[in-house]
Amino acid sequence: MVSDYSKVETPARCYVDFCLVPVGTGHPSVAKEVAEVQKLLKASGLSYTMHSAGTTVEGSWDDVMKVIGQAHTVVHKTGAVRVQTSMRAGTRTDKAQTAEQKVKRVEEILAKDGQ
């Protein structure tokens, strides 16, 4: 049981799938804003994978949440007055597993089943 919640640490590792949406830009495409976020992620040194509906980023909880916050700032600097982000975060304590390893595991099962 925790008695001092101010001493609770954040997880050592996590993965977060996030979708950042600039609001009120006046155009339907968000490709330029997404490109800026991808440049930020590359510079962060964190592991990340862009997909058609967002990005998965991996690292320490603090580093991942920091870079998502920085992504908001980068997108605001493109002229977006509002930015909305939806996120799904995952952590494990039983083993270290990357997003790539998670996908590979499912692909192995499908291959065994002849899929």
C-alpha positions as MATLAB code, in Angstrom:
seq = 'MVSDYSKVETPARCYVDFCLVPVGTGHPSVAKEVAEVQKLLKASGLSYTMHSAGTTVEGSWDDVMKVIGQAHTVVHKTGAVRVQTSMRAGTRTDKAQTAEQKVKRVEEILAKDGQ';
ca = [
       0.000    0.000    0.000;
       1.281    3.447   -0.906;
       1.352    6.006    1.878;
       3.080    8.923    0.146;
       1.739    9.364   -3.374;
       4.205   12.156   -4.090;
       6.941    9.478   -4.149;
       5.250    7.228   -6.738;
       7.493    6.871   -9.777;
       6.380    6.838  -13.386;
       6.934    3.613  -15.372;
      10.453    2.925  -16.601;
       9.195    2.039  -20.101;
       6.013    2.593  -22.028;
       4.600    2.844  -25.485;
       2.018    5.427  -26.453;
      -0.019    5.452  -29.612;
      -1.116    9.023  -30.176;
      -3.069   10.951  -32.767;
      -2.506   14.695  -32.697;
      -5.060   16.835  -34.533;
      -4.637   20.555  -35.203;
      -7.999   22.320  -35.058;
      -9.026   25.383  -37.011;
      -6.221   25.450  -39.544;
      -8.520   26.274  -42.451;
      -7.418   23.268  -44.493;
      -8.390   19.581  -44.385;
      -4.862   18.180  -44.726;
      -2.637   17.802  -41.662;
       0.372   16.430  -43.558;
       2.581   19.472  -42.906;
       1.857   19.387  -39.179;
       2.456   15.640  -39.042;
       5.786   16.121  -40.831;
       6.854   18.635  -38.173;
       5.962   16.164  -35.426;
       7.935   13.433  -37.189;
      10.993   15.716  -37.345;
      10.655   16.315  -33.605;
      10.372   12.593  -32.893;
      13.466   11.866  -34.979;
      15.421   14.512  -33.072;
      14.205   13.087  -29.729;
      16.108    9.831  -30.182;
      13.058    7.843  -29.057;
      11.842    4.842  -31.006;
       8.708    5.661  -32.999;
       6.591    4.356  -35.839;
       4.251    6.533  -37.877;
       1.111    4.935  -39.271;
      -1.898    6.232  -41.171;
      -3.839    7.293  -38.057;
      -1.095    8.411  -35.692;
       2.271    7.459  -34.271;
       3.510    4.967  -31.701;
       6.411    6.238  -29.591;
       8.397    4.220  -27.049;
      10.660    5.120  -24.143;
      10.474    6.129  -20.515;
       7.089    7.481  -19.421;
       8.587   10.897  -18.718;
      10.408   11.112  -22.064;
       7.386    9.947  -24.069;
       4.980   12.339  -22.372;
       7.492   15.173  -22.755;
       7.852   14.648  -26.508;
       4.071   14.506  -26.960;
       3.846   17.832  -25.123;
       6.602   19.187  -27.348;
       4.624   17.975  -30.371;
       1.758   20.197  -29.246;
       4.129   23.169  -29.113;
       5.573   22.387  -32.551;
       2.094   22.206  -34.063;
       0.994   25.399  -32.316;
       4.012   27.097  -33.902;
       2.673   26.133  -37.351;
      -0.294   28.402  -36.622;
      -2.788   25.964  -35.106;
      -4.553   27.676  -32.226;
      -5.944   24.402  -30.842;
      -4.452   20.921  -30.770;
      -6.336   17.824  -29.642;
      -4.557   14.554  -28.947;
      -5.960   11.135  -28.221;
      -3.589    8.578  -26.716;
      -3.443    4.939  -25.707;
      -0.590    4.111  -23.363;
       0.723    0.728  -22.350;
       3.222   -0.487  -19.794;
       4.514   -3.900  -18.709;
       6.385   -5.047  -15.648;
       6.921   -8.688  -16.610;
       9.217   -8.122  -19.593;
      10.599   -5.540  -21.985;
       8.819   -5.617  -25.329;
       8.968   -3.158  -28.194;
       6.059   -2.292  -30.460;
       7.929   -4.023  -33.289;
       8.219   -7.204  -31.220;
       4.491   -7.103  -30.448;
       3.648   -6.959  -34.154;
       6.192   -9.657  -34.999;
       4.657  -12.004  -32.403;
       1.222  -11.747  -34.023;
       2.758  -12.229  -37.477;
       4.469  -15.432  -36.223;
       1.136  -16.785  -35.023;
      -0.486  -15.952  -38.356;
       2.370  -17.635  -40.240;
       1.918  -20.827  -38.177;
      -1.784  -20.774  -39.049;
      -0.964  -20.350  -42.736;
      -2.386  -16.870  -42.908;
];
